Amino acid sequence: MTADTWQVVAAVVVFAGAYVAIATEFVHRVQAALVGAALMLAIGASNGEVAFFSQEAGIDWNVIFLLLGMMIVVSVVKQTGLFEYVAVWAAKRACGRPYRVLVLLCLITAVASAALDNVTTVLLIAPVTLLVCDRIGVRPEGFLIAEAMASNIGGMATLIGDPPNIIIASRADLSFNDFLVNLAPLVVVLMGVFVLLTRWLFRASFTYDADRAAAVMDLDERRAIRDPKLLSRSLVVLALILVFFSLHTVLHVDPSVVALLGAGALVLVSGLSSEEFLEDVEWETLVFFAGLFIMVGALVNIGVIEYLGEQAVDAVGGRYLLAVTGLLFGSAVLSGIVDNIPYVATMSPLVADLVESGGGSTQANSLWWALAIGADLGGNATAIGASANVVVTGIAARNGYPISFWRFTRYGLVVTAVTITLSWPYLWLRYFVLV
């Protein structure tokens, strides 16, 4: 057995072991990710230069610092009472009925995820969810899981909505409008189906308490605002952040830079102490992401993921409907196992070769949309399939409502299976029949 072969086998074993540890919760997920990352470095599947500086196979610092910046922004905004205001407003609009509350929050999440990005959206909506669930007397776990999934579905509609879309747009030279025209109609359909599906999936969370609902209807949401001056400043900074997020492809400024600049500006105008604006930073989530990126990056570095992708490409040949089908369902499966960001970064060069071999035809270009749909929706399959899922489970655990890997996954597998299955007819009709 050659050294290279030994490294490949060892890396796969390490990744599988860490994944099993995370899935079974045999050890804490942060411990599993850090030990897995350390072992990948120890066996030479990765090294310091690759793990910390490689764009393809290292830690995605843009994701880490985007999260850090937005966590600080959320922590400052929380001091104003805005989240309590929105929580009471949402509960009153839904008349205190849990299912209506969930639908309203999921729709807000989906729309916001398309306009911003799904990670930023769940960072903003999760605190609201915790408060509104407390007001109406229900446990928030089902609501948080549903919102993470809604963010992944809604984020699929635009170039900036989901990080894999940014990678695909860069590789395929696709514009914001390309994503909107090709994927937004599907997102509308899938969100309608998802809202109906939540009525069955999370039915245990919809315990109606008439007394709590009546108490909520009597509340005045305006009294929740504790610091109007800080709120005004925060809304101005937050609006600027959102504008720059939307224009980042035009201005060529990374979302992580926008988030850090916004966090710095908000800290400056808030006058809060470091203890106050750092208290809601999910340090465990950031460390978990770093470990996960190193582990997956090691598989990228030694060619495991590229090999799997090449085998799929060879099996498909020039049969584009078969290629679309394999890419759609294959991406959904693999994005549920590894984070969809490094997966798309690895697959996009292979898809580019396939599209180029097809002369850029409509059918060949449909491979890009199959990759985007499969990766974005496949991220819903497991608790670590998408960045938004990791963030939501981290916030839930921090607030005393831990969501296990399997609790998230048993819902995620159903949602992913339904949405991916519905996406195939869309791809077939739009790019192979109605052309």
VEXLUMZA-580965 format. One record per residue (C-alpha): x, y, z. Coordinates in pm, 1 decimal. Example, Ala and Ser with C-alpha at 12.3 -4.5 7.8 and 13.67 -1.06 7.14 Angstrom:
2
R       east      north         up
R     1230.0     -450.0      780.0
R     1367.0     -106.0      714.0
//
This chain:
435
R       east      north         up
R        0.0        0.0        0.0
R      152.8      332.1     -104.7
R      173.0      628.0      128.9
R      -81.7      816.0      -81.4
R     -327.4      526.8      -66.5
R     -275.2      495.3      308.8
R     -349.8      865.9      352.8
R     -669.4      841.8      150.9
R     -795.5      544.7      352.1
R     -697.0      707.0      681.6
R     -862.1     1036.9      588.6
R    -1188.4      865.9      494.8
R    -1180.4      669.7      823.1
R    -1116.2      986.7     1024.9
R    -1396.7     1175.1      852.4
R    -1638.9      885.3      889.7
R    -1548.5      847.6     1257.3
R    -1597.9     1218.5     1326.2
R    -1927.4     1216.1     1138.4
R    -2053.6      917.0     1336.5
R    -1947.8     1086.5     1659.9
R    -2139.6     1402.0     1563.0
R    -2444.4     1208.2     1444.8
R    -2464.7      985.6     1753.2
R    -2363.6     1268.5     1988.7
R    -2116.5     1027.2     2146.2
R    -1902.0     1334.2     2209.3
R    -1982.3     1702.4     2172.0
R    -1978.9     1811.1     1808.1
R    -1704.9     2069.7     1871.5
R    -1479.7     1803.9     2023.6
R    -1547.7     1569.1     1732.0
R    -1469.7     1839.7     1474.7
R    -1149.8     1951.8     1647.6
R    -1018.5     1598.1     1701.5
R    -1106.2     1510.7     1341.1
R     -926.5     1820.3     1213.5
R     -619.9     1744.4     1427.7
R     -605.0     1386.4     1296.7
R     -632.1     1507.1      936.5
R     -328.1     1726.5      998.6
R     -145.6     1446.7     1182.0
R     -179.8     1196.9      894.2
R      -74.4     1456.8      636.8
R     -408.1     1477.1      454.7
R     -380.0     1851.0      512.0
R     -120.2     2088.3      653.4
R     -101.5     2435.3      799.0
R      -71.9     2611.1      466.2
R     -364.8     2421.7      314.1
R     -587.7     2430.2      624.2
R     -545.2     2800.6      695.0
R     -465.8     2959.8      359.1
R     -604.9     2744.5       76.7
R     -917.6     2885.7      -87.2
R    -1025.5     2544.3     -214.5
R     -930.7     2312.4       73.5
R     -895.7     2525.7      382.8
R    -1105.9     2711.5      636.0
R    -1348.6     2946.2      463.1
R    -1261.2     3258.4      659.6
R    -1525.5     3455.5      471.1
R    -1793.1     3237.5      631.9
R    -1627.4     3253.7      977.0
R    -1598.5     3632.8      978.2
R    -1939.4     3684.3      819.7
R    -2082.0     3489.1     1112.6
R    -1871.0     3673.9     1370.3
R    -1964.8     4016.2     1233.8
R    -2336.5     3940.3     1218.2
R    -2333.0     3781.5     1565.5
R    -2193.6     4108.5     1703.6
R    -2456.8     4307.4     1510.9
R    -2733.0     4087.6     1652.6
R    -2590.8     4123.3     2003.2
R    -2600.6     4503.8     1980.2
R    -2947.4     4515.5     1824.3
R    -3073.1     4285.1     2098.1
R    -2999.5     4557.4     2355.4
R    -3261.0     4786.7     2196.9
R    -3561.0     4558.2     2249.2
R    -3626.9     4526.7     1873.9
R    -3651.7     4148.8     1888.2
R    -3916.2     4165.6     2161.3
R    -4108.2     4417.4     1949.5
R    -4105.4     4189.8     1642.7
R    -4192.8     3886.7     1855.6
R    -4502.9     4051.3     2000.8
R    -4600.8     4192.6     1660.1
R    -4575.3     3849.6     1494.6
R    -4765.9     3676.2     1774.3
R    -5046.1     3932.3     1755.0
R    -5072.7     3910.1     1376.0
R    -5104.3     3531.6     1411.0
R    -5359.2     3569.8     1693.8
R    -5131.1     3361.8     1916.6
R    -5189.3     3042.8     1715.0
R    -4862.7     2844.4     1687.1
R    -4903.1     2717.9     1329.9
R    -4983.5     3065.7     1201.1
R    -4681.2     3198.3     1387.8
R    -4458.7     2932.8     1228.4
R    -4591.2     3008.5      879.2
R    -4539.7     3381.1      925.5
R    -4184.2     3339.3     1057.6
R    -4093.7     3089.8      782.9
R    -4220.1     3320.1      508.6
R    -4029.6     3615.1      658.0
R    -3720.1     3395.2      677.3
R    -3748.0     3275.2      316.4
R    -3794.0     3625.5      173.6
R    -3516.2     3771.9      388.8
R    -3281.0     3486.8      293.7
R    -3327.3     3569.6      -74.5
R    -3259.7     3938.4      -12.5
R    -2967.6     3889.0      228.4
R    -2823.1     3542.8      279.5
R    -2951.9     3251.0      482.6
R    -2690.0     3267.2      758.4
R    -2749.4     3636.4      829.2
R    -3124.3     3579.7      824.2
R    -3127.3     3298.3     1080.0
R    -2897.0     3499.3     1305.0
R    -3159.1     3775.0     1303.0
R    -3475.4     3561.8     1317.4
R    -3371.6     3302.3     1579.2
R    -3379.2     3546.0     1875.8
R    -3724.6     3661.2     1764.4
R    -3842.4     3301.6     1747.1
R    -3723.7     3222.1     2098.5
R    -3912.4     3522.5     2232.8
R    -4237.1     3466.7     2043.9
R    -4246.6     3098.2     2144.6
R    -4200.0     3200.8     2505.3
R    -4488.8     3447.6     2470.4
R    -4733.7     3191.4     2331.3
R    -4614.8     2909.2     2557.1
R    -4466.8     2657.0     2312.3
R    -4122.6     2499.1     2280.1
R    -3914.6     2659.6     2001.3
R    -3718.1     2363.8     1863.7
R    -3959.8     2280.5     1581.0
R    -3990.9     2647.4     1487.0
R    -3611.9     2688.9     1467.1
R    -3567.6     2376.5     1255.4
R    -3840.7     2492.2     1016.9
R    -3680.1     2835.8      983.9
R    -3338.9     2687.8      902.4
R    -3500.8     2485.5      624.3
R    -3701.1     2784.5      499.8
R    -3380.2     2988.0      485.4
R    -3211.5     2725.0      268.0
R    -3512.8     2705.7       34.0
R    -3559.9     3083.7       13.7
R    -3188.2     3151.4      -23.3
R    -3180.9     2936.8     -337.0
R    -3370.3     3207.8     -527.9
R    -3085.2     3457.2     -561.6
R    -2712.5     3477.1     -618.9
R    -2643.7     3604.3     -265.6
R    -2905.2     3395.7      -84.7
R    -2696.0     3084.4      -28.6
R    -2311.1     3066.2      -26.9
R    -2296.7     2782.2     -286.6
R    -2477.8     3012.1     -532.2
R    -2195.9     3266.5     -505.1
R    -1941.8     2996.4     -594.6
R    -2150.6     2878.1     -891.0
R    -2206.7     3233.2    -1016.9
R    -1834.7     3304.3    -1009.0
R    -1743.4     2985.4    -1196.1
R    -2027.8     3002.8    -1452.3
R    -2034.1     3383.8    -1495.6
R    -2401.1     3400.0    -1396.1
R    -2570.0     3723.0    -1286.5
R    -2809.8     3805.8    -1003.8
R    -3095.3     3811.3    -1255.9
R    -2997.5     3469.9    -1395.0
R    -3058.3     3311.6    -1055.5
R    -3377.4     3507.5    -1000.9
R    -3527.9     3409.5    -1336.3
R    -3424.7     3043.9    -1325.6
R    -3472.8     2953.8     -960.1
R    -3721.3     3196.8     -801.6
R    -4030.4     3034.4     -966.0
R    -3928.0     2697.2     -824.2
R    -3866.5     2849.1     -480.9
R    -4220.7     2991.0     -471.5
R    -4365.7     2645.6     -540.7
R    -4138.3     2470.4     -292.1
R    -4214.7     2719.2      -14.9
R    -4586.5     2660.8      -65.5
R    -4534.1     2285.6      -35.1
R    -4300.7     2330.4      262.2
R    -4553.2     2542.2      454.5
R    -4812.6     2268.8      409.3
R    -4559.1     2003.5      507.6
R    -4474.1     2179.7      834.5
R    -4833.8     2138.8      948.4
R    -4769.8     1764.0      965.2
R    -4399.6     1752.1     1050.9
R    -4413.1     1986.3     1350.0
R    -4767.6     1918.2     1466.6
R    -4642.6     1837.2     1818.4
R    -4529.9     2200.5     1852.2
R    -4871.9     2351.2     1783.1
R    -5027.1     2336.7     2130.7
R    -5268.4     2627.9     2151.0
R    -5298.8     2804.2     2486.1
R    -5600.9     3036.2     2476.5
R    -5498.0     3221.3     2793.2
R    -5144.4     3287.5     2666.7
R    -5284.6     3396.7     2330.1
R    -5527.1     3638.2     2496.9
R    -5243.7     3780.1     2707.0
R    -5035.2     3834.3     2394.1
R    -5317.5     4018.3     2218.6
R    -5332.3     4262.4     2509.2
R    -4963.0     4352.6     2481.5
R    -4836.9     4678.0     2329.7
R    -4528.4     4593.9     2124.0
R    -4408.7     4955.7     2136.4
R    -4335.9     4921.1     2507.0
R    -4071.9     4658.1     2427.7
R    -3832.6     4919.5     2286.7
R    -3582.1     4995.3     2563.7
R    -3337.1     5227.9     2387.7
R    -3493.2     5429.3     2101.0
R    -3170.1     5618.2     2022.9
R    -2963.1     5303.1     1991.9
R    -3243.9     5147.0     1788.0
R    -3235.1     5434.2     1537.7
R    -2858.2     5406.7     1501.4
R    -2874.9     5028.0     1474.8
R    -3140.4     5039.3     1201.9
R    -2931.7     5284.3      997.9
R    -2621.2     5063.4     1024.1
R    -2823.3     4747.9      958.7
R    -2983.2     4905.7      650.6
R    -2638.1     4997.3      516.8
R    -2517.0     4642.0      578.8
R    -2811.6     4503.3      383.8
R    -2756.1     4746.8       96.3
R    -2389.6     4652.6       69.8
R    -2479.0     4283.2       90.5
R    -2707.9     4329.4     -208.4
R    -2444.3     4522.6     -403.8
R    -2140.1     4318.0     -309.6
R    -2104.7     4165.0     -657.0
R    -2108.3     4514.4     -809.3
R    -1876.6     4673.7     -551.7
R    -1653.1     4364.1     -525.2
R    -1661.0     4373.5     -146.8
R    -1696.3     4037.8       28.4
R    -1997.5     3995.1      258.6
R    -1757.9     3909.5      542.3
R    -1590.9     4249.8      505.8
R    -1931.2     4420.7      502.3
R    -2033.8     4233.9      817.9
R    -1714.0     4324.8     1003.6
R    -1734.8     4691.1      897.4
R    -2097.3     4701.2     1007.3
R    -2016.0     4536.7     1339.2
R    -1733.5     4783.8     1399.4
R    -1954.1     5083.1     1314.5
R    -2234.6     4959.0     1537.7
R    -2000.2     4894.2     1829.6
R    -1861.6     5246.2     1783.2
R    -2199.0     5422.5     1789.4
R    -2354.2     5201.5     2056.7
R    -2124.4     5285.3     2345.1
R    -2161.4     4928.7     2477.4
R    -1886.4     4749.3     2665.9
R    -1705.5     4454.0     2508.3
R    -1883.5     4217.9     2749.6
R    -2220.4     4342.1     2623.5
R    -2160.6     4321.9     2248.2
R    -1971.8     3990.4     2268.2
R    -2215.9     3809.2     2496.0
R    -2419.1     3655.6     2210.7
R    -2126.6     3547.5     1992.9
R    -2155.8     3171.5     1934.6
R    -1788.7     3083.8     1983.2
R    -1861.6     2710.0     1982.3
R    -2031.2     2740.1     1643.6
R    -1733.5     2926.4     1495.6
R    -1488.1     2665.8     1626.4
R    -1706.7     2382.6     1496.4
R    -1711.8     2539.6     1150.5
R    -1333.1     2573.2     1151.4
R    -1287.6     2205.7     1240.0
R    -1545.5     2095.5      983.5
R    -1382.6     2302.6      709.2
R    -1043.3     2146.1      784.5
R    -1184.1     1791.8      774.8
R    -1374.7     1839.0      449.1
R    -1087.8     2039.1      302.9
R     -855.5     1746.6      371.8
R    -1078.9     1521.0      162.1
R    -1067.4     1785.8     -111.0
R     -689.6     1819.7      -78.4
R     -615.1     1450.3     -127.9
R     -867.5     1417.4     -410.2
R    -1141.3     1205.9     -252.4
R    -1431.2     1436.0     -341.4
R    -1287.2     1511.9     -685.0
R    -1256.6     1137.9     -754.9
R    -1621.0     1079.2     -663.6
R    -1727.8     1365.8     -887.1
R    -1520.8     1241.5    -1179.9
R    -1673.3      895.7    -1151.2
R    -2018.5     1051.1    -1174.4
R    -1917.2     1261.4    -1474.7
R    -1769.5      962.1    -1658.1
R    -2084.1      759.3    -1597.1
R    -2301.8     1032.6    -1745.4
R    -2112.1     1117.5    -2063.6
R    -2305.9     1355.2    -2290.7
R    -2653.3     1248.5    -2180.4
R    -2762.3     1574.5    -2023.3
R    -3097.0     1469.2    -1880.5
R    -2923.6     1180.4    -1708.7
R    -2648.6     1419.5    -1599.3
R    -2902.5     1662.1    -1456.3
R    -3078.4     1379.5    -1273.0
R    -2757.2     1237.9    -1129.7
R    -2623.9     1580.8    -1034.7
R    -2950.1     1687.4     -871.1
R    -2995.1     1377.6     -655.1
R    -2622.9     1315.8     -604.2
R    -2565.9     1673.4     -488.2
R    -2856.0     1643.9     -245.9
R    -2704.8     1331.9      -89.4
R    -2345.8     1459.1      -70.4
R    -2447.0     1806.4       52.9
R    -2623.8     1640.1      342.1
R    -2306.7     1453.0      436.0
R    -2052.1     1730.1      390.5
R    -2119.9     2102.4      411.2
R    -2254.5     2224.0       76.5
R    -1997.3     2504.6       45.4
R    -1682.6     2289.8       -2.2
R    -1887.2     2037.7     -200.4
R    -1990.1     2300.1     -458.6
R    -1638.6     2443.5     -466.1
R    -1512.9     2096.9     -562.9
R    -1787.4     2008.7     -812.9
R    -1809.9     2340.2     -999.6
R    -1493.8     2285.8    -1212.2
R    -1626.6     1943.5    -1317.6
R    -1964.7     2090.2    -1409.0
R    -1790.0     2368.4    -1602.7
R    -1615.2     2105.5    -1815.4
R    -1945.5     1929.4    -1885.3
R    -2118.9     2254.3    -1980.8
R    -1830.1     2352.7    -2207.5
R    -1838.5     2013.1    -2379.7
R    -2205.0     2078.0    -2459.4
R    -2125.5     2404.9    -2633.6
R    -2315.1     2613.4    -2377.4
R    -2654.2     2486.1    -2491.3
R    -2965.9     2528.8    -2277.0
R    -2957.2     2162.8    -2179.9
R    -2588.6     2178.4    -2089.7
R    -2637.2     2498.8    -1886.3
R    -2915.1     2328.6    -1692.3
R    -2638.1     2139.6    -1510.7
R    -2556.4     2458.0    -1320.1
R    -2914.1     2483.9    -1196.4
R    -2917.7     2114.0    -1103.7
R    -2600.9     2167.3     -898.2
R    -2742.1     2476.0     -725.9
R    -3077.8     2314.8     -648.0
R    -2924.8     1987.8     -529.1
R    -2667.1     2155.2     -306.0
R    -2901.0     2419.7     -160.5
R    -3191.1     2183.8      -90.8
R    -2964.7     1894.0        6.0
R    -2828.0     2116.1      281.7
R    -3160.2     2063.6      460.2
R    -3100.6     1689.2      494.1
R    -2885.0     1694.8      807.7
R    -2790.5     1926.2     1092.2
R    -2449.6     1995.5      934.2
R    -2556.0     2005.9      569.0
R    -2575.9     2385.8      551.6
R    -2426.3     2674.3      746.4
R    -2769.4     2799.3      854.1
R    -2844.5     2463.4     1018.6
R    -2526.9     2474.8     1226.2
R    -2597.1     2831.2     1336.0
R    -2956.2     2754.1     1437.5
R    -2865.8     2443.1     1638.3
R    -2589.4     2640.4     1808.9
R    -2826.6     2921.0     1910.5
R    -3084.7     2668.0     2030.9
R    -2830.2     2486.7     2248.5
R    -2700.8     2813.1     2393.2
R    -3052.8     2907.4     2500.9
R    -3129.6     2575.2     2667.2
R    -3310.8     2401.8     2379.5
R    -3059.3     2154.5     2233.5
R    -3154.5     2003.8     1898.5
R    -2990.6     1666.0     1842.4
R    -2838.0     1568.6     1509.6
R    -3102.5     1303.4     1453.9
R    -3395.3     1521.0     1553.9
R    -3300.2     1773.2     1287.4
R    -3214.7     1501.4     1037.6
R    -3537.2     1302.9     1062.1
R    -3726.4     1616.8      956.7
R    -3457.9     1720.6      709.3
R    -3460.1     1395.2      517.5
R    -3835.3     1424.5      457.1
R    -3814.5     1787.7      345.0
R    -3515.1     1719.1      120.8
R    -3676.0     1414.1      -40.4
R    -3997.5     1604.3     -116.7
R    -3833.2     1923.1     -246.9
R    -3570.7     1745.0     -458.0
R    -3832.8     1514.9     -608.3
R    -4048.1     1815.9     -702.4
R    -3745.4     1993.8     -850.7
R    -3674.4     1722.8    -1109.2
R    -3995.5     1781.0    -1311.9
R    -3919.5     2153.7    -1305.8
R    -3573.4     2098.0    -1457.4
R    -3706.8     1848.8    -1709.3
R    -3994.2     2067.4    -1828.8
R    -3806.9     2396.1    -1834.8
R    -3480.7     2287.1    -1997.8
R    -3568.7     1972.5    -2195.9
R    -3936.4     2004.1    -2296.5
R    -4028.2     2373.3    -2313.0
R    -3721.4     2486.1    -2511.2
//
